[in-house]
Each structure stands twice: as C-alpha cells, then as structure tokens.
Amino acid sequence: MAPLKTLGIQIRERHLGMRSDPVDVSGGKEIRRVAEIFNTVTDERDEVLISLAEREAFFRSLTQRAPIGIVQTDILGRIEFANPAFESIVDRPAEELTFNYLANRIHEADREEERLSWEATHDSLTQLLNRRAFNASLVRCLGEAGRQEVRSVLMLIDLDYFKPVNDEGGHLLGDDLLKRLADLFKDSVRQSDTVARLGGDEFGIILPACGIKRAQALAERIRADVEALRIEHDGRSFGVTTSIGLTELTPQDSGPREVMARADEGSYIAKSRGRNTVVVVPSPPAG
C-alpha cells in the first residue's frame, strides 16, 4: 500500500500547487497507469488555463477603449472585469464592481431608470401625474373616442381662494392642502381614470367612457367634498372651493388643445358665476 499512499500524497500536492513535477511512483502497472493519466490530464488542464489567461488578457485589452459598456462575470454572475465604459455607466470604479453580482448592478440601473421615468411624468409634491403625462393620456383617450359607445369626459378643477392659504397660512400649509386635495381626487375616481396636477392650483381628471351625466354628478360630489375640507392652523381654519369645467371628448376634436380649451372655458364661467360651481361646456355638434 506504500506506493498508493505515496501517489495520493503527490496528487494532492500537485493539485494544491505544492508540487510542480509530475507524480512519479514505483509500484504495480495499475498504479503507474493512474499516475500517467493524472499527469496527462494535469498537463492538458494547465495548457488550457494558460490559453484562457492569454485570451482573457487579449479580450480585456481590446475592451479597454470600447465605447460600449462590457462586463465579464463568472458562472455565478459575479463581476470579474468591467471596462471603463461600463464603469462610467454605473458610476462605480472597477475595484468596487469586482466580485459584486451583475444582477445587483442591473437592478440598480433599472431602479434608477424607473426613478427618472417617474420623475418625468409625476408631480413631486402631490405624487399625481404631471401635465406632460396628462396630455399623453388625453391624446390616447381622444384616439379611442370614435370607438366608444359612451363618451369620455374631461374635468378641469381650478381651486378658488388658494392664494390666501399660501399668503396667510404659509407655503407649508398650502403644500399640505394640495396633498390632501390630491388624495381626495384620487379617492373619488375609478382606477381607470387619470388624475393630474396641471399647475400650481389646477388639476385635471380624464374619465374614460363615463358619460356627461355621471361626470357631472362626480364633479358635484368633488366640489362638495373640497368645500368641506378644512385645515386648522394657529387657531384659524383654512380651505378652498373649486370652479370645475366639464366637456365630452368627441371624434370631431382635432386634439387635446381643443378639448382643454372647452373645459377651461367651463372653469372660467364657474368663477364668473361666483366660484364653487360646476359648469358643463357642450361639445360642438358633429358636422
């Protein structure tokens, strides 16, 4: 058993890098054959590793100046190499990237992209959609107007007496009121409806396939709920009312500007009638 034990020790040493010479033991034919096969396999493995190292070095030298981000990982997805373009994309030096999981970096990039996309389409204070996203939704809804049995409705809400809230109660109080109003509007409509803050004290709601009668009833309920909303501050009670304009979307509308102008006219008429009022502006007759 001495030759077999010696062979085992030499194989272990060669495998761990403690021995550079081939294994060499005396003994029977079978033991010598095992030693010969191990030496052959080990030499072939070393040649492959050297070749891979040379190819990897060549690959990395090529990618150093590549204008696109290139990353190399192991089979578990851990980053082993990243070129300068990739470092620039993720805003991290190579030392911080090495041995991190590529999936984590991809998820971070995805989250950053989602954040930027959200900020581009939402109002940061109220968390509602902004005018840009609202207009895009209105364009889509207008495109479906000819296929709907029940017409969609645009509602524009203009706050009355909001400036005194800001001036006398302070901007923090004004911001608090705007956020509460945003929640009130979202809670008042369906999930399929679109609610947005269009400007400082102006909001818009798109009601797909709602019909003007239901929309008018909804607008009256929103008007009453806003009137009832009060905020107590420094011994004073603050609140606003609304001037609301409604109009239907029709296949004859040339674009969002035409529809917005009609709803805005409704808000203007509501203010001229003393505010805290809902006004429906009829759509033009089909020509």
Buried (B, 14 or more C-beta within 10 A) or exposed (E): EEBBEBBEBBBEBBEEEEBEEBBEBEBEEEBBEBBEEBBEEBEEEEEEEEEEEEEEEEEBEEBEEEEEBBBBBEEEEBBBBBBBBBBEBBEBEBEEBEEBEBEEBEEBEEEEEEEEEEEEBBBEEBEBBBBEBBBBBBEEBBEEBEEBEEBBBBBBBBBBEBEEBBEEBBEEBBEBBBBBBBEBBBEBBEEEBBBBBBEEBBBBBBBBBBBBEEBBEBBEEBBEBBBEBEBEBEEEEBBBBBBBBBBBBBEEBEEBEBBBEBBBBBBBBBBEEEBBBBBBBEBEEEE
